[in-house]
Amino acid sequence: MSTGLSKPLRSGEISGKVLDSKTDEAMAGVTLVLEGTTLGTVTDAAGRYKIANVPAGEQTILARFIGYQTQKRTITIQENAKLVLNFYLTESAVTAAAIEVVATKERQAPEDPRTSLFRIEPKQTKVLAGGAEDVLRSLQAIPGVLAQNDFSSQLFVRGSGPDQNLMLMDDIEVFNPYRLYGTISMFNPETVSDISLITGGFPAKYGDRLSAVLDITNRDGTQEKAIAGKLNANITDANAIFEGRAPFGLEGSWLISSRRTYYDLIVGPILKDAGLVEGDVAFPNFWDFQTKLAVQVHPEHQLQLNAVIGRDNVDIVTSERDSEQPDSLNLGNTTKNDVFGAAWHYTPTPNALNKFVVSWYRNSGDSRFSGTFVDDAAYSEEELEEFEEQGIDPTLLAFQAVETESTFEFLKTSLRDEISIKSNRHLFEAGVGTDFLTTSIYFFVDASESAKAAYQALVQSGQAGSIPFDTIITQSVSYFRSNAYVQDRIEILKNKLFLQPGLRFDYYKLIDKAYLAPRFNFSYALDDITTIRGAWGMYYQSPGYEKLIDQDEFFDLSQGEEFIRTLSAERAIHYVLGVDRWLNDRWQLKLEGYYKHFDDLLVQKKEVSTIYEVSYTGGDWYDTASWSAPYAVTEERLSSIPVNGGTGHAYGFEILLEKRRTTKDDRLNGWISYAYAIANRSRDGLEMPFDYDQRHTINVVVDYKLNDWLDLGVRWRFGSGYPYTPPVGVTPRVVPLDENETVWAIQRDSFLGDRVIFDIDYGDESNQNSKRLPAYHRLDIRFTAHSHYSAGYLSFDWDFYLDIINAYNNQNVISYRYDIVENPNGGAPLLERETQSMLPIIPTLGICVWF
C-alpha cells in the first residue's frame, strides 16, 4: 500500500517559481500537484516551490490557485535530474449578478472564516504617506485601529489598550515591539513578507490577549543571486539589507539587515556647542540587527533560524548648571530587545505540516530620571520674567524635585508544536506550547513633599494612577504558562458554508488558574462575490509585569504569592458579524459590526487613606490667614495594588471601500473607511468613556501612479476628539511639616513669604473624561520617483521620495496645559488654558537603492 512517503528507486526533482502573468509578482500559496500521485507542495512567500522524489519518466504537473486558471505542464524527468520549471498563472473571471470579478492572491477566500482580517502588503508600508515606513504606523490607517497621538506607534484596537494586543513575529510572541520608546516599531518593512492583523474574533490558536492579533512573517532571502542588497536612507535613519543563496552548497537562503537612527549624531553636537546640554550626550537613538537563515535540509524538512537584536538609548543632562539646580534635567535610558528562534517545518505530504518552534526572548532596560523644576503653580509667567530681569537666583524660588530609578528584565523561553492536516472537507489544526518566564523589576520614586501634594490632585480625580512614593519595589519571579488548542474548519456546504469550532486551554502558574476558551467562526458565500463571516469567542489575559510596558497604570505585584493567586485572568467576549462584496472586478465593499464585553479587568485597588484639607474662611485667597488649619479626613484613594474590579464594553461598526491594483495597467490603489465606535469602562458603579474612545474615524488612503516613474501617495485622517478630564478649579496645596507627617500646613512660598500655593483641582472620579478634545485631522502627501541605472556589470534601481507630514499644518490638540493666574477682580485664582499640539508640517526626503 502506497502512502506517498516512500522514495522511488528512480526519481528526480522539480523546482521553480510561480508568478502572476500580468504583474510578474511572486505568488504565495499556489498548490502544485503531480497528476495521478499524492506528491505536491505549496509555494512559499517568494513564490518558490520544490517537489522531490518525482518518479522518472513523463509526468504532468498542475498549478492551481483560487481565481486563476489552472495550468498543466507535461514534462520528462530523468533519473537524479533537477529540473527548473516556472509557472506564469493567468487570472480567471467568475461572473455573478452581471459582475465580473478577477480574484487575486491578496483577497480573503470564501472558505476563510476569520473575521476582522486585514492584510497589508509590506510594500504598502513603504509608500504610505506619513507612515514613516513603519509597520505599526501603517496599520493605524485600518478601520477600528486608533493612534494614541502623532508620536506613538502603539495600536488601540476597538476600545482596547495596546497591552491587550498579541504581537507575533515568526510565531514568536514579543512584548515590547517598539523602538525609540514607542515612536516606531521593531518590524523592518524591508524584511517582512506578510502582515496580518485580526481586530476581533480571532481563532483558538491565539491566546493570552483580549483584543487583537498582529501576525508578522519575515521573508526568506533571495535564491536568485549569491548576494543582493538594498539601502534606504532619509533624514532620520538608514536601513541596509543584504541577502542571497545559502553558502556551502546548502539549499536555502540567508538575509541580514541593520537599521540605525543618526540624527542624534547631528543634533547632539549642535546643542552641545550651544551650551544647552553637557557631558556625554546621547539623544534618543536606536539600532537593530536582524538575520534569517532558511535551509531545506531534506525534501520534507526545512530549518529556519531567526535573530533580532535591538538597542534604544538616551542620555541627557540639560544646562551647564549643576543638575541639582531648578529647571534642570538628568535623563538616561537603555532598552534591549533580543529575539532568537529556531523553527523546524516538516511536510510529510502536501496536505500536512508540522511546525516546531523554540525561541528565547529578552526585553530589558534601566532608566533614571531626576530633575528640579520651578513650580508653575507658584508663579505666573510674568512673575518669572520679572525675577529674571531682577537677576534673582532661581534657587530661591519654590521648586519641585523628582527622582526615579527603574530596572526591568523580562525573559521568556518558549517551546511550541503545531500541526495542520487538510483533508477533503476539513482543515484540522492543533497545537501545544509552554512559556517559561522570569520577570524582574526594580522601581523607586522619590519626590519633594510639594511635588507629592501636587500629584495627589491628579490621583484623586482618577486622572492618574497611584505611585508608591518613597517605596522600593523589588521583585523577581519565575513561572510558566502552558496552552493547547484544537480547531477544525469544516466544509458543510460545498464551496458555500464553512464552520470553524475551536477550543483553547490555558494554565497560568503565576495565579495558579486554568481556563477553557471556546471559540466559533463561520463563513457563508451567498454567491461568488458576496461572503458573510461571523465569530463568537471567549478570551483570557493573564496578569504579569511583561505587559507593563503597554499599560497606562502601574500595578505592584510584589505583594506575595498568596496575594497574586487571589487574582484572576482578565476576560473578554467577542461578537462579530460582517459581509464583504465585490462591486466590480477591482472594488470591494466590507461592512462589519462588533460587540466586546470585558470583565475581571485589573484596576488599582481603592484603599481608605487619611488626607488633610483646609476650608476657605474669607479674605484674600493667597493669604494663609484666609484658610482654616489643616484637618484630617478619610476617603478612598487609588493604590498601586491590582484587583479584578473593572468591566467594560466596546461596540460599533466599520465600512471599508477598497480598490486593489491587480495589473500593471492599474494606476489606483487604496481605500476609504469609516468607523463608528463606543468604548466605556466601569468600576465601583461608575461608568466613563475609555481614554481612547473615538466615536467617528475616517481614513482615506490613495496610492496613484502619475506616470511610469512617479507615484503620488495621499493619506487623510479624521477623528472626533478623545475624552479628557477638565479642571474644576483650584485647591490649596497642603503638605507635611515634619517627617512623621503629623503636622500639616498650607504650602507657603519660601521667596514671597506667607503666600498660599494652589494646585489645579480636577474633581473626583465622576469628572474623569467628561469633556472631549477638538477633532483631529491631518493630510500627508508623498511623491516617489523611480529610476534605473545600468552600466556594464553594474545595475541599480533607485527610489527618491518626498514625504510631507501634516501638509496643511493643522494644529491637532494632544492636551491642554493650565496655568494658575491671579483673579484681577479678587476672589479665587483663575485658570488659563494653553493648547499643546502634535506634529506641525514636516517634510522628509529619502532615497532607496537596491542591486
N, C-alpha and C positions, 0 to 999 in steps of 0.2 A: 504493500500500500504506500503510495507516494504522499509525502507530507509537504512537499515544496521546499524542504530544508536540505534534502540530500544533494550532494555535489556530483554532477555527471562526470564521467571519465573524460570526455572530450568536450571542452567548453571554451568560451571566450568572454569578452566583456564589452558592454556598450556604455558610453558616457557622452555627455554633451550639455547643451543649454537649450532652454525653451524661451523664445522671445515673442513678443507681440509683433505681428507682421507690419503694423502701421507705425508704431512708435519705437520699435526696436528695444523696448524696455523688457527687462527680465521678468518672467512670470513665476511667482512662487505658488506652491500648492497644486501644480499640474500633476495629474496621475498618468503614469506611463506603465503599460501592461504588455507583456509578451503574450500575444494571442494564443489561446489554447493551453496556457500554463498558469501557474499561480505566481510566477515571477513578475515583479514590478517594483515600482518605487514612486516617490513624490518629490518634486523639485524643491530645493531649499530657497532661502530668501534671495539668493543671487540667481535663481533660475536654473541651477545646476542639478544634474541627476547622474546616477550610475547604477547599472544593473550588472551584477557579476554572475558567474556560473551559467551563462547563456549557452544552451546546447549548440554545438557546432552544426552548421548547415543553414538552410534557408529558414528565416524567421520573419514574422510580421509583428511590428511593434505599434501600439496605439497610444496616442497622446490625447487626453481628454481634460477639458476644463469647462465648468458651467458658463454658458453664454458664448462659447467659442465652438467652431466647427471641429469635430473630431478628425484628427489627421492620422492616416495609416501609411506606414512605410515598410516595404518588404526589402530585406537585406540578406546577405550571406555572411555567416560567421565562420571564420577559420579557427582551428584549434589554437588556443593560447594567444589569440589575436586580441588587440584592444582597438575597437572601432569608435571613432568620434562621430556622433550623429546629432546635429542640431535641428530643432523644430521651430517653425515660424507659424504660429496659430493665427487664424483669421476669425474676427468676431462674427457671431451668428445673430440673427434677429428673430425674436418671437413676437407675434402680433396678438394683441388682445384689446378689445374695445377700440379698434381702429388706431391704436397707438403702437408704434414700433419702438421697442426698447432694445438697445445694444448693451449687453452685460459686460462688465469689466471685473478684474480681479479685486478692485477696491470695494465692491459692493457686497453688502451683507446678504448671504444666500438665504432663501426662504427656510431652509432646514436648520438655520442657526437660530435657536430660541432665545439667545441672550438679549435682554432689553437694555436700553440706555447705553448702547455701544457706539463709541466714536473712535475712528481710526484716522490719524493724521500721518500723511507721508512725511518722512524726515526732510525731504526737500522743501516741503511747505514751511517747516520751522525755520529753514534757512532764509526764505524770501518774505516771510510775513512782515509787513510794515510795522515798525515799533516793537517787534518781538525780541529784539536784541539777540537773534539767532539762538534762542533758548527754548528748550522743550517745554518746560512748565509754563513759561510766559505765553507760548503759543496756545497751550490748552486753555488759557483764560479767555480765549475767543469762542469757546464752545458754550452753547446754552446750558444753564444750570451751574456753570463754574464761575466763581467770582474771584476778584483780586482784592487783597487787603488794601492796597494802595499802589501808587506808581513804583514804589521802591522794593516791593516784595514779590517773590515768585511763588509764595505759598498758594495753595488751592483751597478755596472754600466751596464745597460741593453740596448743593441742595440743602442748605440750612445746617451744615455740619462744619466742625472745626477741622483744621489741617491734621491734627493728631488722629483723626478718625479715618484717614485715607491710608490704604495699604499701598506701599511703593515697592515694586519688584523690578530687579534688573537681572536678566538671565536666570530667572527662577530663584533669585536670592533677595530676601527682604532687607531693605535698607531703612534705617530710622531717620537719618538726617540728610536728605538728598540735596543739600544746598551748598553753594559756595558764596563767599563774601557775605556771610551772615544773613542769608535769605534773599540776596539780590538776584542771583542766578542759580541754576540747578547743576548737579553733578553730571547730568546726562549730556554727552557730547553729540550734537546733531550730525556731525560728520561720521560718526561710527555707529549710529543707530540704524537698524533695519526695519523695526516695527514699533509703533507707538499706539497702544490701545488703552482707552480709558472707559471704564464701566461706571457710570454715575449712579447706578441703583439696580437692585435686584440681581446681584452677581451670584453665580452658582456656587455649589458646595466646595469646590476645590480651593476657594479663597477664604481665609479666616482671620480672626483676631482684629477685625476692624468693623466699624459700624456704617461707614458711609460709601466709599468708592474704592476702586482698584485701578491703579496705573501699572500696566504691564509693559515693560520696556525690554526689547530684544536687541542686543548688539549684533552687528553683521559680521560675517566672516571676511577675511581679507580676500583680495582677488587672486585667482589662479591663472589669469591670462598672462601675467608678466612675472618675472623673477622679482622685480621691485617696481613699485609705483608710489606716487606721493601726491600730497596736496597741502598747500599752505594758505592760510587765511589770516588776515590782519586788519585791524581797524584802529581807531584812536585809543582804545582801552585795552585790547588784548590781542594775543597771537595764538594760532592753533596750527599745529603741524601733524600730519598723518602720513605714515609710511606703511606699505603692505606688499604682499607678494606670495608666491608659491612657497610651500613648506620646504625647508632645506633637507639635505642629506637623502634625497630620493624619496622622501615621505610624500604620501598623497594627502594634500591638505593645503592650508594657508596660514599666514600669520598677519597680525595687524598691530601697529604701535602708534599711539597718539600722545600728544602732550599739549597742554594749554597753560598760558600764564598771562596775568594782567601785568602791565608795565607802566600805567600812569603814575603809580607810586614812585617809580624811578624818575619821573619827570616833575611831578608836583612837589614831592618831598624836598628836593634841593632848593626849589624856588622859594618855598615858605621858610625854609631854614635860613637862607640868605637874608630874608626879610626880617628875621628875628621873631617870627611868630611861633616857632617851635624850637626845641633844643634837644641836645643829646642824640642818641642813636634812634632815628625816627624810622618807623615802618608804617606807611599809610596802608589802609585796607588793601590787601592783595591776596591772590591765591595762585597756586599752580597745582596741576594734577598730571598724572601719568597713567595711561591705560594700555593694556595689551590683551590680545586674544589669540590663542593658537587652536586651530581645529584640524585634527588629523584623522583620516579614515584608516584605522589600524587593521581593519578587516572589512570585507564587503558588508557585513551586518553590524559592525561596531564602529562608532565614532567617539573620539575623545575630545572634549573641549576644556581648555584651561583659560581662566579669566583672572585679571588682576586690575584693580584701580587703587591708586594711592593719591590722596589729596591733602593739601595743607592750606589753611587760611591763617593769616597773621595780621596783627595791627599792634603798634607800639608807639604811643604819642604822649608827650609831655608838653603842654601848652605854656607859652610865655617864658621869658628869660628870668622871671621872678621865681623864687623858691616855690615848689609845688604845694607848700602848705599855706600860701597866701590866698586871699579871696580871689575868686574868678580864675582859678587855675584848675587844670585837669590832668590827671595821670591815668592813662588808659592803656591796657595791654590785654591781648587775647591771642591764643593759639588753638586752632582746632584741627584735629586729624580725622580723616575719613578713609579707611582702608578696607578693601574687599578682595578676597581671594576665593576662587571657586573652581571646582573640577566637576565636570558632568560626563557621564558615560551614557550614550544613546545606543540602545540595542534594538535592531529592527529585524526580527526573525522572519517576518513576512511583510508584504506591502501593507497589510491591514492591522499590524500590531507594532506597538512602540513601547519600550520601557526606558524610563529616564531615571538615573540615579545621580543625585547631586549632593556633593559635600562642599560646605562653604565655611569660611571664617570671616567675621566682620568686626571691625573695631571703630567705634566713634568715641573720641575722647577730646578733652580740651581743658585748658585752665585760663582763668581770666582774673583781672584785677581792675578795680575802679576806685579812685579816690579823688575828691575834689572839694573845694570850698567855694561857696558862691555867695555873692552879695544878695541879701534877702529882698526879692522883688516885692514881697508883701509889706516890707518896712518902709520902702522909699519909692517915690514916684520917679519917673524918668527925669522930670525937671529938677528934682532934688539931687539926683545923682550927677546931672550935668553941672549943677551949681557947686557941688562938692569938688568935682574935678577941676573947675575953674579956680576954686579957692586953694587947690593943692592939698586937699585933706587926704591923709593917709588912709587907704581903704581898709587897713586892719582895724581902724576904729569903728568901722561900720558893723552893724549886726550881720552875721553871715551864718549860713548853714554848712555843715560839714557831713560828708557821706564817705564811707569806706566799705568796700566789699571785696571778698575773695571767694572764688569757687573753683573746684576741680571736679571733673566727672570722667568716667570711663565706662562705656558700655561694650561688653564683649559678648559675641554670640557665635557659637559653633552649631551648625545645622547639618542634619542628615535627612535626606528626603528621597523617597522612591515612588514613582508614579507609573502607571500602566494604562494604556488605552488600546482597546480592541474594537475594530469595526467589523460588523457582520452585515447580513442582508438588510435588516431593519433596525439595527442597534448600533450605537456608539457608546460602549461601556468604558467608564473611566474610574479609577480608584487610586488612592494614594495614602501613604503613612509618612509621618515625619516627627522629628524631635528637635527642639532647640534647647541648647544648654547656654544659659545666660549668667553673666556676672555683672552686676551693676554696682558701681562705686561712686559715691558722691560726697563732696566736702563743700559746705556752704557756710559763709559767715557774712553778716552785715552789721555795721555799726553806724550810728548817726548821732549828731548833736541832738540834745533834747528839743531844740527848736525845730529841727527837721522832722523828728518823730511826731511832734504835735501837729505840724502841717500835714503830714501824711495821713494822720488819723481821720482828717476830714474826708479824704477820699475813701477810706475803708468804711466809714460809717454810711456813706451813700451807696456802697456796693460797687462803686466805680473802680476800686482797686481791691485786690485780694490781700489778705493779711500776710505780712512778712515777719518772721521771728527775729526781731532786733536783738542784738547782744547775745544771740544763741548760736553756738557752733553745732551744725548738723553734720555728723559723720556716719556714713552707713556703707557697708559692703555686704551684699547678699548674693548668694549663688542659688540658682533654682533651674527648673526645666519646664518646658511646655511640650505636650505631646498632642498630636492630632491625627485623625484618619477621616477619610471621606469616600463615599461611593456616589456615583451619579450615572444615569443612563439616558441617552437620547433615543427615544423610541419613535419610529415612523408608524403612526396609527393609520393614516390615510395616505396612500402613495402620492408623494410629491406635494402633499397639502398640509396635513396635520402632524405636528411633531411635539411630543411631550418630553420633558426632562425633569424627572424627580431626582432629588438628591438628599443626602443626609450627611451631616458633619458632626464629628465628635471632637471636643477639645477638653484637655485637662490642664489646669494651671496650678502648678505646685506652689506658687507663691501664696495663693489664697486657699489651696487645698480643696478646689472645687472642680467638678466636671460638668459639661454641658452638652446637650444634643440640640442641633440646629437643623430642623427640616427646611428644605427649600424646593421650589417648584417653578419651572419655566415652561412656556409653550409658545409655539408659533403656528399660525394658520394662514395659508396662502389662499386668499379669496379668489385670485386669478393670477395670471403670470406677472402682473405689475403691482399687485397690492398684497401686503402681508400685515397681519395683526400679530403682535407679540405681547405677552404678559408675564408677570412674575410675582411671586409671594415668597417671602423668606424671613427667617429669624437669624439675627446676627449678634455675636457677643464680642466684647473687647475687654481684655484683662487690664488691671492697673499695673503700673510699673514706671520706674524712672526713665526707661528708654523712650517713653512717649512725652517726656517733659519738654523737649526742645520745641515741640509744636503746640504745647498747651499755654493758654493765657494765664493760668493760675499756678501757683506753687503749692505742691502737696508734699507734706512731710510724712514719709513712710518709715521713719526711724522710731516708731512707737513700740516696736517689739513684734515678735512673731505672732503672739496671741491676738494682738490688735489687728494685724494685717489680715488674719484669717476671718475676721468679722466682716471684711469687705466682700462684695460680690462683683462679678463682671458686669460692666455696663451692657445694656441690651437695646436693640432697635428691631423694629418690624417694618418691612418694606412692602408696599403695594404699588405695582407699576402696570400700566396698560398703554399701549401705543400702536400706531399704524403708520406704515410708510407706503407711498405710492409714486410710481414713476409717471410724470406728466407727459414726457416725450422721451426721446432717446438719450437725453443728456441731463434733464432736470428731475430732481427728486424732491418730494414734499414729505416731511415727517412731523407727526403730532404725537405728543406723549404727555400723559398725566401721571402724577405720583403722590403718594402719601407715606410719610415716615413717622412712626411713633417711637419716642425714646423713653426709657425708664431706667432706674438704678444708676443714673448719671452721677459721677463723682463731683461733689461740690465741697467747698470749705465749710467745716462744721461751725455752727454758731455756739459761742460759749458766753456765759454771763461774766461781764467784766465791770470793774469799778472805774469810772471816769470822773473827771472834775469839770464842772461847768460854772458859769457866772451869769448873773442877771443884770440887765441894764436898769439903773435906778434914776436916770435923768441927768441932763447936763451934756457937757462936751464928750462926744463918743471916744475921743482919744485920751481923755483924762482918766487915769486909773481910779480916781475918786468917784467916777460916774458908774462904777460897777461894784457889785457885791463881792465879798470874799468868795473864793472858790469853794464849792460844796460838792460832796461826793454823790453820785447817782450810779445805779446799776442798770445795765442794758446788755442785750445780746449783741455781740460783735463777731465778725468772721475771724476764725483762726486758720492756721495752716494745716490742720488735721482733716483728712478726707473722710467723707461719709457718702453713702449712696442715697442722697436726698434730692436729686434733681430729676425732672421729667421734661418732656418737650415734644413738639411736633413740627413737621415741615411738610408743606404741600404746595402744589402748583401745577402748571402745565407749560410746555415748551413747543414752539413751532419753528421748524427749520426748512428753508428752501435752499437747496444746494445745486450748484452746477459743477459738473466734473469735466475736466479736459481729458478726452479719451482718444483723440487722434492728433497727429501733427498739425492738422489744419485748424484745430480749435484754438481760439485766442483767449477765451474767457474761462476762468476757474475761480470758484469762491462760494460764498453763502451769505444769506441774511437770516437772522434768527431773532425771535422774541421770546422772552421768558417772563412769566408771572409767578411770583413765589412769595410765600409767607412762612416765616420761621420764628417760633417762640420758645422760651424756656420758662420753667416754673420751679419754684421751691417754696416751702412753707406757706402754701396757698396763694402766693403772689406770682402772677404771670407777667412777663415782659418780653419785648422783642429781642431776638438773638442779635448779638453785636453786629453781625453782617447780614441782617435782614434787608435785602434789597428787593423791593416789590416789583420793579419793572426794569428789564435789561434788554437792550438791543445791540446786536453785533452785525456789522456789515464788513465783509472781507472780500476783497477783489484782487485777483492777480490777472493782469491783462497784457498780452503780447502786442506792443505797439507796432513792432516790425520784427525782422529776423534777428536783430541784435539788441533790442531794447525792450525791457519789461517794466510795467508800472504796477506797483503794489499799493493798495489803499486799505486802511482799516479805520473804521469809525465805531466808537463805542459810546453808548448812552446808558446811564444807570441812575435810577432815582436814589435819593440820599439815604445813606446809612443812619441808623439812630445814634444819638449821643446824649449824654447827661448834662443838662444845663445847670448853672449855679442858681441858687435861690436867694443868695445874699452873702453876707459876711458874718463871721463869728470871731470873737476874741480868742487869741491863742493862749492856752493855759498850759504851763509847764511846771515840772517839779523843781523845787529849790534845793533839795538835798538828795543824796544818793539813795536813800531809802524811800523816796517819793512819798513821804508823809506830810510834807509841807509844799503846797502848790501856790502858784501866783499867776496873775496875768502877765504875759510876756511884756517886759519893758525894754525900751530901746536903750542900748548902752551908750549911744552917742548923743541922742537928743534928750535923754532923761526919761522921766516918768511919762512915757507915751505908750499907749496900747498898740500892739501889733495885731492886725486882723488877718485871718485866713479866709479863703473862699469857702462858702458853705454850699455843699451840693445836696443838702437834704438827706432824707433817708432812702431806703431801697425803693420806695414807691415812686421816686423821681427818676430812677435809673432808666436810661434810654427813652426818655419821654419826649424828646424832640428829634428832628432829623436835619442832617446837613443838606445843603443845596445839591441839586442833581449834578452828576458827573458826566462830562462828555469830552472826547478827545479824538482828534484826527491825526493819523500817522500816514506818511507818504514815503514810498521807497522807489527809486529808479535803479534798475540793474542793467548794466551794459555788458554784452558778451563779445569776446573776441578770441581769435585763434592765431597763434604764431608758429610757424614751421620753417626751419632752415636746416637742411641736411638731416642729421640724426636727431636734431632737437625738435620737439613738438610740445607746445604748451597751449592750454586753454586758460583764458583769463576772464574773471568777472570783476567789474568795478561797480561799486554801488554808493548811492547817497540815500541815507535813511533819515527822515525828518520826523522827530517825535513831537507831538502836540503842535502841529503845523500852524494852527491859528492862535496859539499861545493862550489857551483858555486857562484861567486861574481856578483849578479844581481844588476844593477845600478838603484838606486832610483832617483839620481840627481847628479849634478856636483857643486862643490864649487870652486869659483875662488878667487885667491889672486892676488893683485896688487904688482908687483915687479919692481925694477928699471931696466932700459934697460942698460946692460953693455956697449953698444956701444953709449950711449946717445940717445936722442930723447924721444919719447913718452914712458911712462911706459908700461910694458908687463903684460900679464895675465897668471898665472899658474893655471892649472886645476887639481883639486883633486876629485877623484871619491868617492861618498857617496853610500855605499852598503846596501842591505837589509839583511835579516837574514842569518847568517852563518849556518853551520851544528849544529843542536840542537837535542840531544837525550832526550826523555821523557819517564819516567817509570810511570806506573799506575796500579791500582788494582780496581776491581769492584766485589762486593759481594751482592747477594740477597737471601732472605729467605722467 
